[in-house]
């Protein structure tokens, strides 16, 4: 269960009736003393959103946040309001994110993809910023929000899409282990700097992936008999990414299926075997390039460690995937 948390909103005595921000240890705290300031802060902190309130006066709200390796971790406390991600706002952006919410205090309602999830303290839900959604908070609340690029999670995008606006309770199953970790993470944002913070945040995403997989097992195993096989195949690929022999033939043989069947499984999820392998390898390389622990290791050595034997080819596909060369990404991480 989530540790007891106060639902009281933060006060900011002595502040003028306007937004107040301060940064400490890479943690930014924004305290809004009126609704207009909060509405602006929400869109600046996440993606552009339409924020309304039936009770805009008096209004109090705050956002504490930090960014780790393109992952935005925040704690939002506020009075009653509604958030909408409209088609018009979606059309303005070109970056693809998932957002994960952990309700810490008060209640919320998430609506997306014709599903509704009523969230109480300890409940987790995921939503996609590239499709319309609404969040409704009828009273004071506090929530953790993790916004991350879709490629950072070890599941196909369309598979995660089956879980949008689905309540995942933290009081049962794997949620009983994962939710306390997430609540501790948001309670210690100032500890998320450097290599330690990068590992902690990526560990959180790995745990969230486990939670999603568990939920999918519960809801889809009877309807989609291929799901368990696909999970085994994806796990096998991750375990053998360093092997230069990894390919459809080896994967199919290891699971006693034909290569045609294997290709069909991936086609059902909108991708190919080779694309999935390349994506997973690139992500492993990207993680090591931004990790200070691996600063001494040449870029070519990191690429070879994850199955890219041709350094020039690796550089091309990496830049095509992330919009930046491997060496440039490392330089940015070093000076951040």
Buried (B, 14 or more C-beta within 10 A) or exposed (E): BBEEBEEEBBEBEEEEEEBBEEEEEBBBBBBBBBBBBBBBBBBBBBBBBBBEBEEBEEBBBBBBBBBBBBBBBBBBBBBBBBBBBEEEBBEEEEEEBBBBBBBBBBBBBBBBBEBBBEBBBBBBBBBBBBEBBBBBBBEBBBBBBBBBBBBBBBBBBEBBBBBBBBBBBBEEBBBEEBBBEBBBBBBEBEBBBBEEBBBBBBEBBBBBBBBBBBBBEEBBEEEBEBBEBBBEBBEBBBEBBEEEEBEBEBBBEEBEBEBEEBBEBBEEBEBEBEEBBBBBBBBBBBBBBBBEEBEEBEBBEBBBBBBBEEBEEBBEBBBEBBEBBBEBBBEEBEEE
